[in-house]
Structures are given as structure tokens and as C-alpha cells.
Amino acid sequence: MAQASKEPCKKEACDIQACLSKNNFLPQKCLKVIELLDSCCAKCDYNSTHCASLSGLLKPKPKPKR
């Protein structure tokens, strides 16, 4: 069985880096792309190395208990 060659959420993480670079590393100016990464990470159950960077950008949201 072949492994997926692409890391989930890589594009979104790169978009955040580009936005932060353009905006003097002020996360509040990049909320839209940060939210896109958060959404991507939620879709893949945070099973991506790129989702670790969210901890410093967003306050953790409590996960609903099932």
C-alpha cells in the first residue's frame, strides 16, 4: 500500500507563513488563512505536522465530547 506523498494542510501552513511575512508577523492580520489551516486540521483530525503551529496562533477550542 502506497503512502500519501503530500502532507495534509501543507498549502495552508505555507499560506500562513507568506501572510505573516508580508504583515510583520502579526497573526491578527492573517486570521483568514489561519482559520483555513484550522479547518484543514479539523478535517484530518489534526493528523498533520503542520497543525502543531496552530497552538501559537489560535486559542485551543474545546472539542465536543461524543
Steps between C-alpha positions, in 0.01 A plus 500: 500500500648834396520786745360840414781709359355831615472616857147618587466874556843587360357758260307673778807508726709652220228759436518603865878539484469718191228713659694545823813599308307766310335634817791533744409168665174633644260203519196726530560612141492140377190366673339382176791273403542387861134395504554309174781303662286436805222370276743275311641363824151428631422306180808279542454466879817706553699214347749730327833638612379840377221511757742536792562863399138584578558487874682832495253668266162398635367436845411132526133434443344238722409192301144380544475175692338212320 
